[in-house]
Amino acid sequence: MSNDETIAQSVLFPDLCPKPLVATFTEDDTSSDGGAVLLKAADRRLGLLDALAATVRDGRDADRTRHTGRDLLAQRIFAIALGYPDGNDAARLADDPLHKLLLDRDPIDGRALASQPTISRFEHTATPRSLLRLGHALTDTVIARHRRRHRRAKRITLDIDVTADPTHGAQQLTFFNGVYGSWCYLPLVAFLTFDDEPRQYLVAAILRPGNAPTTTGVRGLLKRLLPKLWVAFPRAGLRVRLDGGFASPETFELLETAGVEYVVAMAKNRVLTALAEPLLQQVRAPAVTTGTTTTTYGEAGYQAKTWRHPRRVIIKAEVVCLARREPRDNPRFLITNLRQAPRWIDTQVYAARGDSENRLKELHHDLAFGRTSWTRFHANQLRVLLTAAADVLLQELQIRAARTRFARAQVSTLRLALLKIGVRVVRSVRRLVLHLPRAHPAADVWRTLAWRLGAVAR
């Protein structure tokens, strides 16, 4: 290395500290992702990458192929989990010793990881059939994992939600959506909750065009997930919670034919507003007198014109009082086949659905769920599935973090505390050693998760 190159890698702070401070990027066999072996250990327990790779039909000439389909899947999923969602990051990570170790390559002398062009070509091979196989493999892996955790689960709750994925290019099937005020896709994401656990777990993700009606794909997703859940949990009751946009006669009939419990929000209309009016009259005066939001509940039988029979509607009659504003009526409606009291159904059953908003925020903000920048729609669907797979790996870390101070930590916190750790990799004839910083503030939790994922103390 020339002197000019050495100087170019160094910076000097002449008066920042008591002595001149030099910073230089010259240390070999090091990585900033030293904790990432936890992800590899998590996958070893889940079998996720093997399940996904088994669906890949690699038609390339094996004699001229340097990176297998499994390698390319693993490289992308691990990178997304570690905060590198863009395929362009591959160029900067190709020789990172930890990223090579994650793919079972020698961290020191192993061949470099796939380049960005190779990653791009791979993602553009996605077809509807290959995407369907990948989606099934992801779902089956998640369900099998939770079956091992909850063999005696009494109730499983399935939440399906839609989220906006703004687009900023010439992607196929992106359309302007007036509800969200942008050109976008509208992915559909499904989550599972077991018994009274507060956390929801991602189980499926489907990309949809930006002009898709909310109900598009919901019945197909239910037909895919419900049979798998029945087989895995034959003694558990199934409950489905849906937002107001999913309320359609076809959805209700599917749920009733399947024999599952459901609570589905319903958008207000003239008939429902009339049913809520007597209840609103009861709470308007107390709300004005106290200046606080006041709520009461009721129920009625309701049959829309397109329905074959009446269904139970839960009415939440609420008058909202905010400082320096006039009181405002805020009636809400839930269609359900549950028989419990209206207040209990709203506050104890449907309100818990709000956790899906936290999971969607994690997907968007921490895992770049919206990095659907390819022109081809199917390539973007593959990216959605790769992101979902990365989330499943991180969910495993969240599960293993139970009874530690990171038990309720979100993805960004787990990544920063347990994965983004500076490391120096040393290789000897007999073993590899990861030299992690003694002063790392979460070293105790990292060791706990390592033990829970199969490591042994020494």
C-alpha positions in Angstrom: 0.0 0.0 0.0 1.4 3.4 -1.0 1.9 6.2 1.5 -0.8 8.2 -0.3 -3.3 5.4 0.2 -2.3 5.1 3.9 -2.7 8.8 4.4 -6.1 8.8 2.7 -7.4 6.2 5.2 -6.4 8.3 8.2 -7.7 11.4 9.9 -6.1 13.6 12.6 -7.8 15.5 15.3 -5.0 17.7 16.5 -6.7 19.3 19.5 -9.7 17.1 20.3 -8.0 15.2 23.1 -5.0 15.8 25.4 -2.9 14.2 22.8 -3.3 14.3 19.0 -5.9 11.7 17.9 -5.4 9.6 14.7 -8.2 7.5 13.3 -7.4 5.0 10.6 -9.3 2.2 8.8 -6.5 -0.3 8.5 -7.4 -3.2 10.8 -7.7 -6.5 9.0 -10.1 -9.4 9.8 -12.6 -7.2 11.6 -16.3 -6.5 11.3 -18.9 -4.2 12.8 -21.4 -7.0 12.9 -19.7 -9.3 15.4 -23.0 -10.3 17.1 -24.4 -11.6 13.9 -23.6 -15.2 14.8 -26.7 -15.1 16.9 -28.7 -14.8 13.6 -26.9 -17.9 12.2 -27.6 -19.8 15.5 -31.3 -18.7 15.3 -31.6 -20.0 11.8 -30.0 -23.3 12.8 -32.9 -23.7 15.3 -35.5 -22.5 12.8 -34.4 -24.2 9.6 -35.7 -21.2 7.8 -33.0 -20.8 5.2 -33.0 -24.5 4.3 -36.7 -24.4 3.9 -36.6 -21.4 1.7 -33.7 -22.7 -0.3 -35.5 -26.0 -0.9 -38.0 -24.1 -3.0 -35.4 -22.5 -5.3 -35.2 -24.1 -8.7 -31.7 -23.1 -9.8 -31.4 -23.6 -13.6 -27.8 -22.2 -13.9 -24.9 -24.3 -15.0 -23.4 -25.7 -11.8 -19.9 -25.8 -13.2 -20.1 -22.0 -13.8 -21.9 -21.1 -10.7 -20.0 -19.5 -7.8 -22.9 -18.8 -5.5 -25.7 -21.2 -4.9 -29.4 -20.2 -4.6 -29.2 -20.8 -0.9 -26.1 -18.6 -0.6 -27.9 -15.7 -2.4 -31.0 -16.1 -0.2 -28.9 -16.2 3.0 -26.7 -13.3 1.9 -29.7 -11.1 1.3 -31.7 -12.2 4.4 -28.8 -11.8 6.8 -27.9 -8.4 5.3 -31.4 -7.1 5.7 -31.6 -8.3 9.3 -28.3 -6.5 10.0 -29.5 -3.2 8.5 -28.2 -3.4 4.9 -31.4 -3.6 2.9 -30.1 -2.4 -0.5 -28.5 -4.8 -3.0 -25.8 -2.2 -3.5 -24.5 -2.9 0.0 -23.2 -6.2 -1.3 -20.1 -4.5 -2.8 -19.1 -3.2 0.6 -19.8 -6.4 2.5 -18.4 -8.9 0.1 -15.2 -9.4 2.1 -16.6 -8.8 5.6 -15.4 -11.8 7.7 -18.6 -12.1 9.7 -20.8 -12.0 6.6 -18.6 -14.7 5.0 -18.8 -16.7 8.2 -22.6 -16.5 8.1 -22.5 -18.3 4.8 -20.2 -21.1 6.0 -17.1 -19.6 4.3 -13.7 -19.2 5.8 -13.9 -15.6 7.3 -10.2 -14.9 6.4 -9.5 -16.6 3.1 -13.0 -17.7 1.9 -14.1 -16.4 -1.4 -16.0 -13.1 -1.5 -19.8 -12.9 -1.3 -21.9 -12.3 -4.4 -21.7 -8.9 -6.0 -24.5 -6.5 -6.6 -25.0 -7.5 -10.2 -25.3 -11.2 -9.2 -27.8 -10.2 -6.4 -29.8 -8.3 -9.0 -29.9 -11.1 -11.5 -31.0 -13.5 -8.8 -33.9 -11.3 -7.6 -35.1 -10.8 -11.1 -35.5 -14.6 -11.6 -38.6 -14.5 -9.3 -41.7 -16.0 -10.9 -45.3 -16.3 -9.5 -44.7 -20.1 -8.8 -41.4 -19.6 -7.1 -42.8 -16.8 -5.0 -45.8 -19.0 -3.9 -43.4 -21.7 -2.9 -41.3 -19.3 -0.9 -44.4 -17.9 0.8 -45.5 -21.4 1.8 -42.1 -22.3 3.1 -41.9 -19.1 5.2 -45.4 -19.7 6.7 -44.7 -23.4 7.4 -41.5 -22.5 9.2 -43.1 -19.9 11.4 -46.1 -22.2 12.3 -43.7 -25.2 13.0 -41.6 -23.0 15.3 -44.6 -21.8 17.3 -46.0 -25.3 17.5 -42.9 -26.3 19.4 -43.5 -23.4 21.8 -47.2 -23.8 22.2 -48.2 -27.4 21.8 -51.1 -26.8 24.1 -52.2 -23.5 22.8 -55.9 -22.9 23.5 -56.4 -20.0 21.2 -54.6 -18.6 18.1 -55.5 -15.2 16.8 -54.8 -14.2 13.2 -54.6 -10.6 12.3 -54.4 -9.4 8.7 -53.5 -5.8 7.9 -52.7 -3.7 4.9 -49.9 -1.1 4.8 -48.8 1.5 2.3 -45.5 1.1 0.5 -44.8 4.5 -1.3 -43.1 4.1 -4.6 -40.9 6.7 -6.4 -40.1 5.2 -9.8 -41.5 3.3 -12.7 -42.3 0.1 -10.9 -44.9 -2.3 -12.4 -48.4 -2.1 -10.9 -47.7 1.0 -8.8 -50.7 3.4 -8.8 -51.8 6.6 -7.1 -53.9 5.8 -4.1 -56.1 8.7 -2.9 -56.4 7.2 0.6 -52.7 7.4 1.2 -52.0 10.3 -1.1 -49.1 8.8 -2.9 -48.1 6.3 -5.6 -47.7 3.1 -3.8 -48.0 -0.7 -3.4 -50.4 -2.1 -0.8 -48.8 -5.1 0.9 -50.9 -7.5 2.9 -49.3 -8.8 6.1 -50.5 -11.5 8.5 -49.6 -11.9 12.2 -50.2 -14.7 14.8 -50.8 -14.3 18.5 -50.9 -17.3 20.9 -53.2 -17.3 23.9 -52.5 -14.2 25.9 -49.0 -13.4 24.6 -48.8 -9.6 23.9 -46.5 -10.0 20.9 -47.6 -10.8 17.4 -45.5 -12.8 15.0 -45.3 -12.3 11.2 -46.5 -15.4 9.3 -47.1 -14.1 5.7 -46.5 -11.1 3.5 -48.0 -10.5 0.0 -47.3 -7.5 -2.2 -50.3 -6.0 -4.0 -50.8 -3.3 -6.6 -51.4 0.2 -5.4 -55.0 0.3 -6.6 -56.0 -3.1 -5.1 -59.2 -3.0 -3.1 -58.6 -3.8 0.6 -60.3 -7.2 0.3 -58.1 -8.3 -2.6 -56.1 -11.4 -1.5 -57.6 -11.7 1.9 -59.7 -14.7 1.2 -56.9 -16.5 -0.6 -54.6 -15.8 2.4 -57.2 -17.1 4.9 -57.6 -20.2 2.8 -53.9 -20.7 2.9 -53.4 -20.1 6.6 -56.4 -21.6 8.3 -55.8 -25.2 7.2 -52.2 -25.0 8.2 -53.1 -23.7 11.6 -55.8 -26.4 12.1 -53.3 -29.2 11.2 -50.6 -27.8 13.5 -52.9 -26.9 16.4 -55.9 -29.2 16.2 -57.1 -28.4 19.7 -56.8 -24.7 19.6 -59.6 -22.3 18.8 -59.0 -19.9 15.9 -59.9 -16.2 16.0 -59.6 -13.7 13.1 -59.4 -9.9 13.6 -59.8 -7.6 10.6 -59.9 -3.9 10.0 -62.9 -2.2 8.5 -61.7 -2.3 4.9 -61.9 -6.1 5.0 -65.7 -6.3 5.8 -67.3 -8.0 2.8 -70.0 -10.6 2.5 -67.6 -13.0 1.0 -65.1 -12.6 3.9 -67.9 -13.1 6.5 -69.2 -16.2 4.7 -65.7 -17.7 4.5 -65.1 -17.2 8.2 -68.5 -18.6 9.2 -68.1 -21.6 6.9 -64.7 -22.3 8.4 -66.2 -22.1 11.9 -63.7 -19.6 13.3 -64.4 -16.8 15.7 -64.1 -13.3 14.2 -64.2 -9.6 15.1 -64.3 -7.3 12.1 -64.5 -3.6 12.1 -67.3 -2.0 10.0 -67.3 1.4 8.5 -70.1 3.6 9.6 -73.1 4.1 7.3 -76.6 5.6 7.7 -78.2 2.6 9.2 -75.4 2.0 11.7 -75.2 5.7 12.7 -79.0 5.5 13.4 -78.4 2.5 15.6 -75.7 4.3 17.6 -77.8 7.5 18.1 -79.7 6.5 21.3 -76.4 5.4 22.9 -74.7 8.6 21.9 -77.5 10.6 23.5 -76.7 8.9 26.8 -73.1 10.1 26.8 -73.2 13.5 25.2 -74.4 15.4 28.4 -71.9 13.6 30.7 -69.0 14.3 28.3 -69.9 18.0 28.1 -70.3 18.2 31.9 -67.0 16.5 32.8 -65.0 17.7 29.7 -63.6 14.2 29.3 -64.1 11.5 26.6 -67.1 9.4 27.6 -68.0 5.9 26.2 -70.8 3.4 26.4 -71.5 0.2 24.6 -74.5 -1.6 23.0 -75.3 -4.1 20.4 -77.9 -4.8 17.7 -78.7 -7.1 14.8 -77.6 -5.7 11.5 -78.0 -6.9 7.9 -76.4 -5.1 5.0 -78.2 -5.3 1.6 -75.6 -7.7 0.3 -75.7 -10.0 3.3 -77.8 -13.2 3.4 -78.6 -12.9 7.0 -78.2 -10.5 10.0 -75.1 -10.5 12.1 -74.3 -9.1 15.6 -72.9 -5.6 15.6 -71.1 -4.2 18.6 -71.7 -0.5 19.0 -69.1 1.7 20.7 -70.8 5.1 21.3 -68.1 7.6 22.2 -68.0 11.3 22.5 -64.4 12.7 22.3 -63.5 15.7 24.3 -60.2 17.5 23.6 -58.9 20.7 25.0 -60.2 23.9 23.3 -62.3 21.8 20.9 -66.0 21.1 20.7 -67.1 17.6 21.8 -67.2 15.2 18.8 -69.3 12.0 18.2 -67.0 9.0 17.4 -69.2 5.9 17.0 -67.4 2.7 16.1 -68.8 -0.7 15.0 -67.6 -4.3 15.1 -69.2 -7.3 13.4 -68.6 -10.5 15.4 -69.9 -14.0 16.2 -68.5 -13.8 19.7 -71.2 -13.9 22.4 -69.4 -12.0 25.2 -70.3 -8.5 26.5 -69.8 -5.7 24.0 -67.3 -3.8 26.2 -65.2 -6.9 26.7 -65.1 -7.7 23.0 -63.9 -4.2 22.1 -61.4 -3.7 25.0 -60.1 -7.2 25.5 -60.3 -8.7 22.0 -60.2 -6.1 19.3 -58.1 -3.4 21.0 -55.2 -5.9 21.2 -55.1 -5.9 17.4 -53.3 -2.5 17.7 -49.9 -4.3 18.2 -49.9 -5.1 14.5 -49.3 -1.4 14.0 -46.0 -1.7 16.0 -45.0 -4.7 14.0 -45.6 -2.8 10.7 -43.6 0.1 12.0 -40.7 -2.3 12.7 -40.9 -3.7 9.2 -40.9 -0.2 7.6 -38.5 1.7 9.8 -36.1 -1.1 10.9 -36.1 -3.5 8.0 -36.9 -1.2 5.0 -40.0 -3.2 4.1 -40.7 -0.6 1.5 -37.4 -1.0 -0.4 -39.4 -2.3 -3.4 -37.4 -0.3 -6.0 -37.1 -2.9 -8.8 -39.1 -2.3 -12.0 -40.5 -5.8 -12.1 -43.4 -6.5 -9.7 -42.3 -10.1 -9.0 -38.8 -8.9 -8.1 -40.3 -6.6 -5.6 -42.5 -9.4 -4.1 -39.3 -11.3 -3.6 -37.8 -8.4 -1.7 -40.9 -8.4 0.5 -40.5 -12.1 1.3 -36.7 -11.6 2.0 -37.6 -8.8 4.4 -40.2 -11.0 6.0 -37.7 -13.8 6.4 -35.2 -11.4 8.1 -38.0 -10.4 10.5 -38.7 -14.0 11.3 -35.0 -14.5 12.3 -35.1 -11.4 14.5 -38.4 -12.6 16.0 -36.5 -15.7 17.2 -34.0 -13.4 19.0 -37.0 -11.6 20.5 -38.4 -14.9 21.8 -35.0 -16.0 23.2 -34.6 -12.7 24.9 -37.5 -13.6 27.3 -36.7 -12.7 31.0 -33.9 -10.4 30.0 -33.9 -6.6 29.9 -34.5 -6.9 26.2 -37.6 -9.0 26.5 -39.8 -6.4 24.9 -37.1 -4.8 22.7 -37.9 -3.9 19.2 -35.8 -4.8 16.2 -33.8 -1.6 16.2 -32.8 -2.1 19.8 -31.9 -5.7 19.4 -29.8 -5.0 16.3 -27.9 -2.1 18.0 -27.3 -3.9 21.3 -26.7 -7.5 20.2 -25.6 -7.6 16.6 -23.7 -4.4 15.8 -20.7 -5.2 17.8 -17.1 -4.6 16.7 -15.1 -7.8 16.4 -11.7 -9.1 15.4 -11.7 -12.6 13.9 -8.8 -14.9 14.6 -8.4 -18.2 12.9 -6.1 -21.0 14.1 -5.7 -24.6 12.9 -8.4 -25.9 15.3 -10.9 -23.1 15.7 -12.2 -19.6 15.0 -12.2 -17.0 17.8 -14.4 -13.9 17.8 -12.7 -11.2 20.0 -15.6 -9.0 21.1 -15.1 -5.9 23.3 -14.9 -6.6 27.0 -16.7 -3.3 27.7 -19.8 -4.1 25.6 -22.8 -3.0 27.7 -25.0 -5.9 26.6 -22.4 -8.7 26.9 -24.4 -10.5 29.6 -27.6 -10.7 27.5 -25.6 -11.7 24.4 -24.1 -14.6 26.2 -27.6 -15.6 27.5 -29.0 -15.7 24.0 -26.0 -17.6 22.7 -26.5 -20.3 25.4 -30.2 -20.4 24.6 -29.4 -20.9 20.9 -27.0 -23.8 21.5 -23.7 -22.4 22.7 -22.1 -23.8 25.8 -20.2 -22.1 28.6 -16.5 -22.6 28.8 
